[in-house]
Amino acid sequence: MRSIVSKEWIKGKWTTCECDKELLNRYFDVFLRLINTKKIMILSYLSTEGIVSKAVYVNLHETNEIWINSDSTADFSKYLTEPKEVTAFIFDEESVTGAMLKGVATIEKRREYILKSWKEDFEDWYDDGALGNDFTVIHFHIDTIKVFHDSREITISLEQTI
């Protein structure tokens, strides 16, 4: 994990500033708090028709990997026939804190992650269960995170294991 860009909002404009290891870790913790408490995020990709977005539920996450549920008939699921670059945004309106995530997403094929992603509450939405035809799990590998918090914006690269 390393900082790519660090900016601070000073007197009405963004100014580049230093980002030491402590600040980097603090902003990564802000991201982890968001992903642990806010389970809905917006996932988007650019198509020939413009930006396509979908509100998605975060099923589980591990370091720089997120698993999200969808339905197989959704445009987003159809788009991910092979790994594709996508962007996600998760936001907390109370603290005016957010994170924009960029990475590669694909439809998850591994049975153990599909089953780990399943929640009993989903039975109301997916009649044929976790391994049925409609429940789909999107695997999102995060490359970079841009965290907005406390009048700062820090872009973090997750190239290495955290």
One Martini backbone bead per residue (centre of mass of N, CA, C, O) as a GRO file, in nm:
protein
  162
    1MET     BB    1   0.097   0.036   0.023
    2ARG     BB    2   0.037   0.362  -0.135
    3SER     BB    3   0.082   0.686  -0.211
    4ILE     BB    4   0.002   0.900  -0.481
    5VAL     BB    5  -0.208   1.120  -0.362
    6SER     BB    6  -0.213   1.444  -0.181
    7LYS     BB    7  -0.484   1.646  -0.056
    8GLU     BB    8  -0.584   1.988   0.032
    9TRP     BB    9  -0.833   2.201   0.159
   10ILE     BB   10  -0.743   2.543   0.080
   11LYS     BB   11  -0.890   2.825   0.028
   12GLY     BB   12  -1.074   2.686  -0.219
   13LYS     BB   13  -0.832   2.465  -0.271
   14TRP     BB   14  -0.627   2.231  -0.405
   15THR     BB   15  -0.346   2.090  -0.223
   16THR     BB   16  -0.052   1.962  -0.214
   17CYS     BB   17   0.059   1.696   0.009
   18GLU     BB   18   0.172   1.521   0.256
   19CYS     BB   19   0.220   1.149   0.314
   20ASP     BB   20   0.237   0.961   0.566
   21LYS     BB   21   0.201   0.658   0.712
   22GLU     BB   22  -0.012   0.746   0.921
   23LEU     BB   23  -0.211   0.880   0.722
   24LEU     BB   24  -0.249   0.639   0.539
   25ASN     BB   25  -0.364   0.448   0.758
   26ARG     BB   26  -0.603   0.630   0.840
   27TYR     BB   27  -0.740   0.628   0.552
   28PHE     BB   28  -0.772   0.324   0.535
   29ASP     BB   29  -0.955   0.307   0.787
   30VAL     BB   30  -1.183   0.469   0.665
   31PHE     BB   31  -1.248   0.267   0.447
   32LEU     BB   32  -1.306   0.023   0.634
   33ARG     BB   33  -1.542   0.154   0.780
   34LEU     BB   34  -1.722   0.190   0.536
   35ILE     BB   35  -1.731  -0.116   0.444
   36ASN     BB   36  -1.850  -0.211   0.734
   37THR     BB   37  -2.115   0.000   0.747
   38LYS     BB   38  -2.152   0.032   0.431
   39LYS     BB   39  -2.333  -0.190   0.212
   40ILE     BB   40  -2.371   0.036  -0.002
   41MET     BB   41  -2.289   0.066  -0.352
   42ILE     BB   42  -2.154   0.210  -0.643
   43LEU     BB   43  -2.147   0.070  -0.969
   44SER     BB   44  -1.929   0.143  -1.258
   45TYR     BB   45  -1.948   0.203  -1.621
   46LEU     BB   46  -1.833   0.253  -1.950
   47SER     BB   47  -2.027   0.318  -2.227
   48THR     BB   48  -2.165   0.409  -2.525
   49GLU     BB   49  -2.418   0.538  -2.350
   50GLY     BB   50  -2.242   0.560  -2.087
   51ILE     BB   51  -2.314   0.551  -1.763
   52VAL     BB   52  -2.320   0.256  -1.564
   53SER     BB   53  -2.531   0.183  -1.281
   54LYS     BB   54  -2.521   0.014  -0.947
   55ALA     BB   55  -2.669  -0.095  -0.674
   56VAL     BB   56  -2.486  -0.257  -0.409
   57TYR     BB   57  -2.402  -0.540  -0.211
   58VAL     BB   58  -2.185  -0.608   0.046
   59ASN     BB   59  -2.090  -0.917   0.146
   60LEU     BB   60  -1.762  -0.917   0.122
   61HIS     BB   61  -1.419  -0.878   0.261
   62GLU     BB   62  -1.063  -0.870   0.150
   63THR     BB   63  -0.881  -0.630   0.159
   64ASN     BB   64  -0.880  -0.596  -0.206
   65GLU     BB   65  -1.161  -0.756  -0.178
   66ILE     BB   66  -1.490  -0.785  -0.335
   67TRP     BB   67  -1.828  -0.900  -0.270
   68ILE     BB   68  -2.117  -0.896  -0.491
   69ASN     BB   69  -2.449  -0.873  -0.548
   70SER     BB   70  -2.661  -1.010  -0.810
   71ASP     BB   71  -2.814  -1.042  -1.121
   72SER     BB   72  -2.802  -1.207  -1.424
   73THR     BB   73  -2.990  -0.974  -1.581
   74ALA     BB   74  -2.804  -0.758  -1.539
   75ASP     BB   75  -2.609  -0.543  -1.705
   76PHE     BB   76  -2.359  -0.587  -1.529
   77SER     BB   77  -2.339  -0.895  -1.559
   78LYS     BB   78  -2.321  -0.895  -1.871
   79TYR     BB   79  -2.052  -0.722  -1.884
   80LEU     BB   80  -1.893  -0.964  -1.702
   81THR     BB   81  -1.776  -1.197  -1.902
   82GLU     BB   82  -1.519  -1.040  -1.834
   83PRO     BB   83  -1.274  -0.872  -1.724
   84LYS     BB   84  -1.336  -0.538  -1.582
   85GLU     BB   85  -1.340  -0.208  -1.554
   86VAL     BB   86  -1.418  -0.034  -1.244
   87THR     BB   87  -1.635   0.169  -1.037
   88ALA     BB   88  -1.663   0.285  -0.696
   89PHE     BB   89  -1.903   0.407  -0.438
   90ILE     BB   90  -1.870   0.525  -0.097
   91PHE     BB   91  -2.098   0.678   0.153
   92ASP     BB   92  -2.108   0.928   0.427
   93GLU     BB   93  -2.320   1.182   0.509
   94GLU     BB   94  -2.250   1.260   0.803
   95SER     BB   95  -1.915   1.281   0.749
   96VAL     BB   96  -1.830   1.337   0.463
   97THR     BB   97  -1.750   1.039   0.352
   98GLY     BB   98  -1.533   0.877   0.103
   99ALA     BB   99  -1.501   0.621  -0.168
  100MET     BB  100  -1.301   0.550  -0.451
  101LEU     BB  101  -1.303   0.265  -0.667
  102LYS     BB  102  -1.053   0.084  -0.851
  103GLY     BB  103  -1.093  -0.190  -1.097
  104VAL     BB  104  -1.162  -0.541  -1.121
  105ALA     BB  105  -1.432  -0.726  -1.270
  106THR     BB  106  -1.619  -1.034  -1.200
  107ILE     BB  107  -1.754  -1.336  -1.217
  108GLU     BB  108  -1.807  -1.561  -0.981
  109LYS     BB  109  -1.707  -1.925  -0.966
  110ARG     BB  110  -1.649  -1.984  -0.676
  111ARG     BB  111  -1.829  -2.159  -0.454
  112GLU     BB  112  -1.722  -2.053  -0.174
  113TYR     BB  113  -1.791  -1.745  -0.241
  114ILE     BB  114  -2.086  -1.777  -0.295
  115LEU     BB  115  -2.160  -1.897  -0.015
  116LYS     BB  116  -2.032  -1.660   0.155
  117SER     BB  117  -2.234  -1.439   0.017
  118TRP     BB  118  -2.467  -1.562   0.146
  119LYS     BB  119  -2.794  -1.466   0.266
  120GLU     BB  120  -3.092  -1.523   0.406
  121ASP     BB  121  -3.232  -1.256   0.298
  122PHE     BB  122  -3.214  -1.348  -0.015
  123GLU     BB  123  -3.467  -1.534  -0.041
  124ASP     BB  124  -3.664  -1.298  -0.128
  125TRP     BB  125  -3.497  -1.263  -0.419
  126TYR     BB  126  -3.384  -1.580  -0.438
  127ASP     BB  127  -3.550  -1.868  -0.484
  128ASP     BB  128  -3.290  -2.069  -0.584
  129GLY     BB  129  -3.051  -1.953  -0.447
  130ALA     BB  130  -2.708  -1.948  -0.451
  131LEU     BB  131  -2.704  -2.186  -0.700
  132GLY     BB  132  -2.868  -2.049  -0.889
  133ASN     BB  133  -2.948  -1.856  -1.176
  134ASP     BB  134  -2.967  -1.549  -1.045
  135PHE     BB  135  -2.742  -1.559  -0.851
  136THR     BB  136  -2.477  -1.318  -0.829
  137VAL     BB  137  -2.118  -1.278  -0.815
  138ILE     BB  138  -1.903  -1.010  -0.761
  139HIS     BB  139  -1.560  -0.962  -0.833
  140PHE     BB  140  -1.355  -0.712  -0.666
  141HIS     BB  141  -1.050  -0.570  -0.763
  142ILE     BB  142  -0.847  -0.348  -0.598
  143ASP     BB  143  -0.619  -0.085  -0.687
  144THR     BB  144  -0.773   0.191  -0.605
  145ILE     BB  145  -0.805   0.463  -0.358
  146LYS     BB  146  -1.028   0.736  -0.287
  147VAL     BB  147  -1.014   0.946  -0.005
  148PHE     BB  148  -1.274   1.133   0.167
  149HIS     BB  149  -1.148   1.342   0.440
  150ASP     BB  150  -1.108   1.611   0.622
  151SER     BB  151  -1.020   1.794   0.367
  152ARG     BB  152  -0.926   1.529   0.211
  153GLU     BB  153  -0.722   1.361  -0.055
  154ILE     BB  154  -0.646   1.010  -0.095
  155THR     BB  155  -0.439   0.810  -0.294
  156ILE     BB  156  -0.444   0.449  -0.309
  157SER     BB  157  -0.231   0.185  -0.350
  158LEU     BB  158  -0.287  -0.193  -0.391
  159GLU     BB  159  -0.052  -0.368  -0.514
  160GLN     BB  160  -0.003  -0.475  -0.241
  161THR     BB  161  -0.018  -0.645   0.027
  162ILE     BB  162  -0.164  -0.560   0.349
   0.00000   0.00000   0.00000
